[in-house]
């Protein structure tokens, strides 16, 4: 409900714009002022009703007014009775005042809602301060150590795909490896694990993956020949005991005690539990994979080095 000052301000504004003043508001103002005067002895300025033009009167010289009578405070009973009388008079119009004020509040709220809707159409944003409160966040995916990604029209949390979650391996062999027969496939051996995560060597030849993904298998192989004739070595990859097509390469050696290094890499899709073999074969058994010993100026040379790096998750 409006305060007394607000009601007076409405009356002033209506008169300033030459608008009619609701008599009910004037009546309400007078009743509240009577209550204030009775309860708190406040002297209030009366609300000026519609101006009435009066005929000029002759100037009359009046005598000095008599001094006001001494103030006699009303008794408690008088104050209570006067208050009851004013409230009884106002009771008939109370519902009218309340209904009008509620209607004004409804209009004000409707205008505020319209302005808020206009601001929303303008693209001002949702106003949220926490991602959790967004209506386009899939809360079912929330877990520790996850990152946000956009998928199918929603923000979702998924596992971190940084380097700390990728698997890897580093393996080598420190022995000489020879072929007993020419033109026969042999598995490259490994006897050392230098580093590994979800990859390991089984039976000295099987490179096993414990996780699903795409991996880069890179190797280097120290090769020599004890023949002065031209001979070849073949190198390729076998997955789950089946040769992978188009992975073979041929190197030729033509001098006695000649050293060459075969070094390249393969991208292979692996499921958890799959295994890989690095394969080799020669057309002459005098070609071998060797591990030269350390010298005074150089460390030992592994016969084979293999590294594994995960490059993609499913």
C-alpha positions as CSV (number, residue, x, y, z in Angstrom):
1,X,0.0,0.0,0.0
2,X,1.1,3.6,-0.7
3,X,2.4,5.8,2.1
4,X,0.8,9.1,3.1
5,X,3.6,11.0,1.3
6,X,3.1,9.0,-1.9
7,X,-0.6,9.7,-1.9
8,X,0.0,13.4,-1.5
9,X,2.6,13.2,-4.3
10,X,-0.1,11.6,-6.6
11,X,-2.5,14.4,-5.8
12,X,0.1,17.1,-6.7
13,X,1.0,15.3,-9.9
14,X,-2.6,15.0,-11.0
15,X,-3.2,18.7,-10.4
16,X,0.0,19.6,-12.1
17,X,-1.2,17.9,-15.3
18,X,-4.8,19.2,-14.9
19,X,-6.2,15.7,-14.1
20,X,-9.1,15.0,-11.8
21,X,-8.2,13.8,-8.4
22,X,-9.8,10.6,-7.0
23,X,-11.9,11.7,-4.0
24,X,-11.2,8.4,-2.4
25,X,-7.5,9.2,-2.2
26,X,-8.3,12.6,-0.7
27,X,-10.5,10.9,1.9
28,X,-7.7,8.4,2.7
29,X,-5.2,11.2,3.2
30,X,-7.5,13.1,5.6
31,X,-8.1,9.9,7.6
32,X,-4.4,9.2,8.0
33,X,-3.7,12.7,9.0
34,X,-6.4,12.6,11.6
35,X,-4.9,9.4,13.0
36,X,-1.4,11.0,13.1
37,X,-2.7,14.0,14.9
38,X,-4.5,11.9,17.4
39,X,-1.7,9.4,18.1
40,X,1.4,11.5,17.7
41,X,0.1,15.1,18.0
42,X,1.6,15.8,14.6
43,X,0.5,19.0,12.9
44,X,0.0,18.2,9.2
45,X,-0.7,20.5,6.3
46,X,-4.2,19.9,5.1
47,X,-4.7,18.6,1.5
48,X,-6.0,21.4,-0.6
49,X,-9.1,20.4,-2.4
50,X,-10.2,21.8,-5.7
51,X,-9.7,25.5,-5.7
52,X,-12.9,27.6,-5.3
53,X,-12.8,31.2,-6.4
54,X,-14.4,33.4,-3.8
55,X,-15.6,36.9,-4.2
56,X,-13.3,39.6,-2.7
57,X,-14.3,40.7,0.7
58,X,-13.9,44.1,2.4
59,X,-10.8,44.4,4.5
60,X,-11.7,44.1,8.1
61,X,-9.4,45.1,10.8
62,X,-9.5,42.5,13.5
63,X,-8.2,42.7,17.0
64,X,-5.3,40.6,18.1
65,X,-6.3,37.0,18.6
66,X,-6.6,35.6,22.0
67,X,-3.8,33.4,23.2
68,X,-4.3,29.7,22.5
69,X,-5.6,27.7,25.5
70,X,-3.2,25.7,27.4
71,X,-2.6,22.2,25.9
72,X,-4.4,19.5,27.8
73,X,-3.2,16.0,26.9
74,X,-6.0,13.6,26.1
75,X,-6.5,10.7,28.3
76,X,-5.6,7.2,27.1
77,X,-9.3,6.4,26.8
78,X,-9.9,9.4,24.6
79,X,-7.0,8.5,22.3
80,X,-8.3,4.9,21.9
81,X,-11.9,6.0,21.3
82,X,-10.9,8.6,18.6
83,X,-8.6,6.0,16.9
84,X,-11.5,3.5,16.8
85,X,-13.8,6.1,15.3
86,X,-11.4,7.0,12.5
87,X,-10.7,3.3,11.7
88,X,-14.4,2.6,11.6
89,X,-15.0,5.4,9.2
90,X,-12.1,4.2,7.0
91,X,-13.1,0.5,7.1
92,X,-15.8,0.9,4.4
93,X,-13.2,2.2,1.9
94,X,-10.3,0.0,2.9
95,X,-11.0,-2.7,0.3
96,X,-11.4,-0.1,-2.4
97,X,-8.0,1.4,-1.6
98,X,-6.4,-2.0,-1.4
99,X,-7.9,-3.2,-4.7
100,X,-6.7,0.0,-6.5
101,X,-3.2,-0.3,-5.1
102,X,-3.0,-4.0,-6.0
103,X,-4.1,-3.1,-9.6
104,X,-1.3,-0.5,-9.8
105,X,1.2,-3.1,-8.6
106,X,0.0,-5.5,-11.2
107,X,0.5,-3.0,-13.9
108,X,4.0,-2.2,-12.6
109,X,5.0,-5.8,-12.5
110,X,3.7,-6.4,-16.1
111,X,5.8,-3.5,-17.3
112,X,8.9,-4.9,-15.6
113,X,8.4,-8.4,-17.1
114,X,8.1,-6.9,-20.5
115,X,11.4,-5.0,-20.1
116,X,13.1,-8.1,-18.8
117,X,11.9,-10.1,-21.8
118,X,13.2,-7.4,-24.1
119,X,16.6,-7.6,-22.5
120,X,16.7,-11.4,-23.0
121,X,15.9,-11.0,-26.7
122,X,18.8,-8.6,-27.0
123,X,21.2,-11.4,-26.2
124,X,22.5,-10.2,-22.9
125,X,23.4,-13.7,-21.7
126,X,21.9,-16.1,-19.2
127,X,23.4,-14.3,-16.2
128,X,24.6,-17.5,-14.6
129,X,27.9,-17.4,-12.6
130,X,28.4,-21.2,-12.4
131,X,28.7,-23.6,-15.3
132,X,26.7,-26.1,-13.2
133,X,23.7,-23.8,-13.5
134,X,23.7,-23.7,-17.3
135,X,20.7,-25.5,-18.8
136,X,22.8,-26.9,-21.7
137,X,25.2,-28.8,-19.4
138,X,24.9,-32.6,-19.1
139,X,25.3,-33.0,-15.4
140,X,25.3,-36.7,-15.7
141,X,28.9,-36.5,-17.1
142,X,30.3,-34.5,-14.1
143,X,33.3,-36.3,-12.5
144,X,36.7,-35.3,-11.2
145,X,39.6,-34.7,-13.6
146,X,37.4,-34.1,-16.7
147,X,37.3,-31.3,-19.2
148,X,34.3,-29.7,-20.9
149,X,33.6,-30.4,-24.6
150,X,30.6,-29.5,-26.9
151,X,28.8,-32.6,-28.2
152,X,25.4,-33.0,-29.8
153,X,24.1,-29.6,-28.6
154,X,25.2,-30.0,-25.0
155,X,28.3,-29.2,-22.9
156,X,29.6,-32.5,-21.6
157,X,32.5,-33.5,-19.4
158,X,34.9,-36.1,-20.7
159,X,38.2,-37.7,-19.7
160,X,41.3,-35.5,-20.1
161,X,43.2,-36.3,-23.3
162,X,46.4,-34.7,-22.3
163,X,49.8,-36.4,-22.4
164,X,49.3,-37.7,-18.9
165,X,46.6,-40.1,-20.1
166,X,48.4,-41.4,-23.1
167,X,50.1,-44.8,-23.1
168,X,53.7,-45.4,-24.2
169,X,56.6,-47.9,-24.2
170,X,60.3,-48.0,-24.8
171,X,62.0,-51.4,-25.4
172,X,65.4,-52.6,-26.7
173,X,67.6,-55.7,-27.1
174,X,71.3,-56.0,-26.2
175,X,72.1,-59.3,-28.0
176,X,73.1,-60.3,-31.6
177,X,70.2,-61.7,-33.6
178,X,70.9,-64.1,-36.6
179,X,68.8,-66.0,-39.1
180,X,69.4,-69.7,-39.3
181,X,67.8,-70.0,-42.7
182,X,67.6,-67.6,-45.6
183,X,64.2,-66.5,-47.0
184,X,62.5,-67.3,-43.6
185,X,60.6,-65.0,-41.4
186,X,61.9,-64.3,-37.9
187,X,60.5,-62.3,-34.9
188,X,62.7,-59.5,-33.6
189,X,63.6,-60.1,-29.9
190,X,63.6,-57.6,-27.0
191,X,65.2,-58.2,-23.6
192,X,65.0,-54.8,-22.0
193,X,62.1,-52.6,-21.0
194,X,63.3,-49.0,-20.6
195,X,59.8,-47.4,-19.9
196,X,56.2,-48.5,-20.3
197,X,52.6,-47.6,-19.6
198,X,49.9,-50.0,-20.8
199,X,52.4,-51.6,-23.2
200,X,54.7,-54.6,-22.4
201,X,56.8,-57.3,-24.0
202,X,55.6,-60.9,-23.8
203,X,57.7,-63.9,-24.6
204,X,60.6,-61.6,-25.6
205,X,58.9,-60.9,-29.0
206,X,55.2,-59.8,-28.6
207,X,54.5,-56.1,-28.2
208,X,51.2,-56.1,-26.2
209,X,48.8,-53.2,-25.8
210,X,46.6,-53.1,-22.8
211,X,44.5,-50.2,-24.2
212,X,42.6,-49.4,-27.3
213,X,43.8,-46.6,-29.6
214,X,46.1,-45.7,-32.5
215,X,49.8,-46.1,-31.8
216,X,53.0,-45.0,-33.4
217,X,55.6,-47.8,-33.4
218,X,59.0,-46.5,-34.3
219,X,62.2,-48.7,-34.4
220,X,65.8,-48.6,-35.2
221,X,67.8,-51.8,-36.1
222,X,71.6,-52.1,-36.3
223,X,72.4,-54.4,-39.3
224,X,75.7,-55.7,-40.6
225,X,76.9,-58.1,-43.3
226,X,79.9,-60.4,-43.3
227,X,79.8,-60.9,-47.1
228,X,81.2,-58.7,-49.8
229,X,78.4,-59.7,-52.1
230,X,75.1,-57.8,-52.4
231,X,72.4,-59.2,-50.1
232,X,69.0,-58.0,-48.8
233,X,67.2,-57.8,-45.5
234,X,63.4,-57.5,-45.3
235,X,61.5,-55.8,-42.4
236,X,57.7,-55.6,-41.8
237,X,55.0,-55.7,-39.1
238,X,52.7,-58.6,-38.1
239,X,49.6,-57.9,-36.0
240,X,47.9,-60.8,-34.0
241,X,50.0,-63.3,-36.0
242,X,48.9,-61.8,-39.4
243,X,51.2,-59.8,-41.6
244,X,49.9,-56.2,-42.1
245,X,49.8,-55.5,-45.9
246,X,52.2,-52.9,-47.4
247,X,54.4,-52.6,-44.3
248,X,57.6,-54.3,-45.7
249,X,60.8,-52.6,-46.7
250,X,64.0,-54.0,-48.3
251,X,67.6,-52.8,-47.5
252,X,70.7,-54.0,-49.4
253,X,74.2,-54.5,-48.1
254,X,77.1,-55.1,-50.5
255,X,80.3,-54.9,-48.4
256,X,81.9,-57.0,-45.8
257,X,81.6,-55.5,-42.2
258,X,79.3,-52.9,-43.6
259,X,76.9,-51.3,-41.0
260,X,73.5,-49.8,-41.8
261,X,70.6,-48.7,-39.7
262,X,67.0,-49.5,-40.6
263,X,64.8,-46.9,-38.9
264,X,61.2,-46.0,-39.7
265,X,57.7,-46.2,-38.0
266,X,54.2,-47.6,-38.4
267,X,50.8,-46.2,-37.3
268,X,48.7,-49.2,-36.1
269,X,45.2,-49.3,-34.6
270,X,45.2,-51.6,-31.6
271,X,42.4,-53.0,-29.4
272,X,43.1,-53.9,-25.7
273,X,44.9,-57.2,-25.8
274,X,46.2,-57.0,-29.3
275,X,49.9,-57.8,-29.9
276,X,52.4,-56.8,-32.6
277,X,55.6,-58.5,-33.9
278,X,58.5,-56.7,-35.7
279,X,59.5,-59.2,-38.4
280,X,62.7,-59.7,-40.4
281,X,64.1,-62.1,-43.0
282,X,67.3,-62.2,-45.2
283,X,68.3,-63.8,-48.5
284,X,71.7,-64.7,-47.0
285,X,72.4,-65.8,-43.5
286,X,75.6,-63.6,-43.3
287,X,73.3,-60.6,-42.7
288,X,72.5,-60.2,-39.0
289,X,71.2,-57.8,-36.4
290,X,74.1,-56.9,-34.1
291,X,74.8,-55.2,-30.7
292,X,78.4,-53.9,-30.8
293,X,80.0,-53.6,-27.4
294,X,81.0,-50.3,-25.7
295,X,84.3,-48.7,-26.5
296,X,86.5,-46.2,-24.7
297,X,84.7,-43.4,-26.5
298,X,81.2,-44.8,-27.1
299,X,78.5,-46.7,-25.1
300,X,77.2,-50.0,-26.3
301,X,74.9,-50.2,-29.3
302,X,71.5,-52.0,-28.8
303,X,70.7,-54.3,-31.7
304,X,67.1,-53.0,-31.7
305,X,65.3,-50.0,-30.2
306,X,61.5,-49.8,-30.2
307,X,59.4,-46.9,-28.9
308,X,55.6,-46.8,-28.7
309,X,53.5,-43.6,-28.5
310,X,49.7,-43.3,-28.4
311,X,48.5,-40.7,-30.8
312,X,44.7,-41.1,-30.6
313,X,42.0,-42.6,-28.4
314,X,38.8,-44.2,-29.8
